[in-house]
Amino acid sequence: MTARPTLRILTVWLLCATLAAFGQSATEEASQPKLTFRGEPVVLPLECQEEHLLRAGLVCNDVTPCTLVLELVAIGGLGDRIFVMGNVHASTGTVSSVLLASEDGGTTWTEPIERISGGSLEIFRSVGSGSGWIGGQQWEADSSPIPFLLATRNGGDRWSRRDVWEQDDRNGIVLGLDFETESHGYLVIERTNTDADPFELYETRTAGSSWGIRELSSEEPEIPFEVVQAAESRRLRGDSSNGAYWIEEKQGDDWKPLAAFAPHVGTCNNMERGDEKALEGAGRTAP
């Protein structure tokens, strides 16, 4: 029996879509530069993107170059993956967020998501080996932070951003975050644009997709369930002698170094527009 034309078209379309999706995934994975730890602190790749620098209130050129510094503040894990996070900043402002991931015990690292302009990632929480959340805020040059979460339900293969509020006129920073199940959790925010009852406690039953207000108070509220603290097997340690950040794993009574990152990222004396960077990657120059 001869296949109907519509069935043929549908079959070809599904095959092409599958191949395209596979190719996109492979391309995305191949495009992530890998950073390798060889005993000395790894230097984060320098990005001098105009959007990031201007949002931080920076104008970087030969006359006023901008020195960028890495700050790592939290560590977490999902399955065999290790995550460390924080921000890149200059002396006068936060330039972008940074999320680094390793799947081989700290030897090689990638950035699983693009850096968020003005972003700073502060808190990591997980339930099981699949569900994880990162709390942080996105800063404007006028110091008006917007709190947000990054969430994953597949062990960190993909992360999605989840904003706490829809209104653009509300500001605040994330002080606390925890989940007792894959869907139920709490969030504590300190509002930065109000004098009365600046602390707010939120609750979610949708894994952070939506939040409902539980409490307003003049003092920081506690998350209303007992957090079970797992034994600490990895830690993030700052080296006071050179400012490097060490990722270490506990073995017996000792801590074994897995990787390290240098605090100095580099100096920007030009500002790349986003379209210029894309064209450069394609082997062309902007007009």
MOUR-V183258 format. One record per residue. N is the residue number from 1. RES is the residue in one small letter. OMEGA is omega in whole degrees, -180 to 180 (* if undefined). D_CENTER is the distance of its C-alpha to the mean C-alpha in whole Angstrom. Layout:
N;RES;OMEGA;D_CENTER, N;RES;OMEGA;D_CENTER
//
This chain:
1;m;-180;54, 2;t;-180;53, 3;a;178;49, 4;r;-179;49, 5;p;-178;47, 6;t;179;44, 7;l;177;44, 8;r;-179;43, 9;i;-179;41, 10;l;-180;39, 11;t;179;39, 12;v;-179;38, 13;w;180;35, 14;l;179;34, 15;l;-180;34, 16;c;-179;33, 17;a;179;30, 18;t;179;29, 19;l;-180;29, 20;a;179;27, 21;a;179;24, 22;f;180;25, 23;g;180;25, 24;q;180;22, 25;s;180;20, 26;a;180;21, 27;t;180;21, 28;e;-179;17, 29;e;-178;17, 30;a;-176;20, 31;s;180;18, 32;q;178;15, 33;p;-180;16, 34;k;176;17, 35;l;-175;17, 36;t;176;20, 37;f;-179;20, 38;r;178;24, 39;g;178;25, 40;e;-180;24, 41;p;-179;20, 42;v;177;18, 43;v;180;18, 44;l;177;14, 45;p;-179;16, 46;l;174;17, 47;e;-180;16, 48;c;-177;18, 49;q;-177;17, 50;e;-178;20, 51;e;-178;17, 52;h;-175;15, 53;l;-180;18, 54;l;179;20, 55;r;178;17, 56;a;180;17, 57;g;-176;21, 58;l;169;22, 59;v;-171;24, 60;c;178;24, 61;n;-178;28, 62;d;-179;30, 63;v;-180;32, 64;t;178;29, 65;p;-178;26, 66;c;177;23, 67;t;-178;21, 68;l;-175;18, 69;v;176;16, 70;l;173;13, 71;e;177;13, 72;l;-172;11, 73;v;-176;11, 74;a;178;11, 75;i;178;11, 76;g;-180;12, 77;g;173;13, 78;l;-175;14, 79;g;179;18, 80;d;-178;18, 81;r;173;14, 82;i;177;13, 83;f;168;9, 84;v;-170;9, 85;m;179;6, 86;g;-178;7, 87;n;169;9, 88;v;-178;11, 89;h;170;14, 90;a;-176;18, 91;s;-174;21, 92;t;-179;21, 93;g;177;18, 94;t;-175;14, 95;v;-178;13, 96;s;173;9, 97;s;175;6, 98;v;172;5, 99;l;-179;4, 100;l;-177;8, 101;a;176;10, 102;s;178;14, 103;e;-177;16, 104;d;175;19, 105;g;175;19, 106;g;-180;18, 107;t;179;20, 108;t;-176;18, 109;w;173;14, 110;t;173;12, 111;e;-173;9, 112;p;175;8, 113;i;176;7, 114;e;178;8, 115;r;-178;7, 116;i;-178;7, 117;s;-180;11, 118;g;-174;12, 119;g;174;8, 120;s;-178;8, 121;l;-166;6, 122;e;-170;9, 123;i;175;10, 124;f;176;10, 125;r;-180;13, 126;s;171;14, 127;v;-176;18, 128;g;-178;19, 129;s;-176;18, 130;g;-172;17, 131;s;180;15, 132;g;180;12, 133;w;175;10, 134;i;178;7, 135;g;179;9, 136;g;179;8, 137;q;179;10, 138;q;-174;11, 139;w;170;14, 140;e;180;17, 141;a;-180;20, 142;d;176;22, 143;s;175;19, 144;s;-175;19, 145;p;176;16, 146;i;-179;14, 147;p;178;13, 148;f;175;10, 149;l;164;9, 150;l;-176;7, 151;a;174;10, 152;t;176;11, 153;r;-179;15, 154;n;174;16, 155;g;178;14, 156;g;175;11, 157;d;179;13, 158;r;178;11, 159;w;177;9, 160;s;179;10, 161;r;178;9, 162;r;179;12, 163;d;-179;14, 164;v;-177;16, 165;w;173;19, 166;e;-179;20, 167;q;180;22, 168;d;-175;21, 169;d;179;23, 170;r;-177;22, 171;n;179;19, 172;g;178;18, 173;i;-179;15, 174;v;178;14, 175;l;-177;16, 176;g;-179;16, 177;l;174;15, 178;d;179;17, 179;f;175;18, 180;e;172;22, 181;t;180;22, 182;e;-179;19, 183;s;-172;20, 184;h;180;21, 185;g;-177;19, 186;y;-178;19, 187;l;177;17, 188;v;-179;19, 189;i;171;18, 190;e;179;20, 191;r;-178;22, 192;t;-178;22, 193;n;176;25, 194;t;179;27, 195;d;-177;30, 196;a;177;31, 197;d;-175;29, 198;p;-176;26, 199;f;-177;24, 200;e;177;23, 201;l;-179;23, 202;y;179;21, 203;e;175;22, 204;t;171;21, 205;r;-178;23, 206;t;178;21, 207;a;179;17, 208;g;177;16, 209;s;178;17, 210;s;-176;19, 211;w;175;20, 212;g;-179;24, 213;i;179;25, 214;r;-173;27, 215;e;169;27, 216;l;-177;28, 217;s;178;29, 218;s;177;30, 219;e;-177;28, 220;e;-179;25, 221;p;176;25, 222;e;175;25, 223;i;-168;23, 224;p;166;26, 225;f;-177;26, 226;e;-179;26, 227;v;178;23, 228;v;-178;24, 229;q;177;23, 230;a;178;23, 231;a;-177;24, 232;e;180;22, 233;s;177;22, 234;r;179;19, 235;r;175;18, 236;l;-175;16, 237;r;175;19, 238;g;179;19, 239;d;-176;23, 240;s;-177;25, 241;s;-178;27, 242;n;178;25, 243;g;-179;21, 244;a;177;20, 245;y;-179;17, 246;w;172;18, 247;i;-173;17, 248;e;179;20, 249;e;-177;22, 250;k;176;25, 251;q;-174;28, 252;g;178;31, 253;d;-175;31, 254;d;176;29, 255;w;-180;26, 256;k;178;25, 257;p;177;23, 258;l;-178;20, 259;a;177;19, 260;a;178;18, 261;f;-179;16, 262;a;180;18, 263;p;-177;17, 264;h;179;19, 265;v;-179;17, 266;g;-178;20, 267;t;178;22, 268;c;172;22, 269;n;170;25, 270;n;-179;25, 271;m;-178;22, 272;e;172;22, 273;r;-179;22, 274;g;-179;19, 275;d;177;23, 276;e;180;24, 277;k;179;21, 278;a;-180;21, 279;l;179;25, 280;e;179;25, 281;g;180;23, 282;a;179;26, 283;g;180;29, 284;r;177;30, 285;t;-180;30, 286;a;-180;29, 287;p;*;33
//
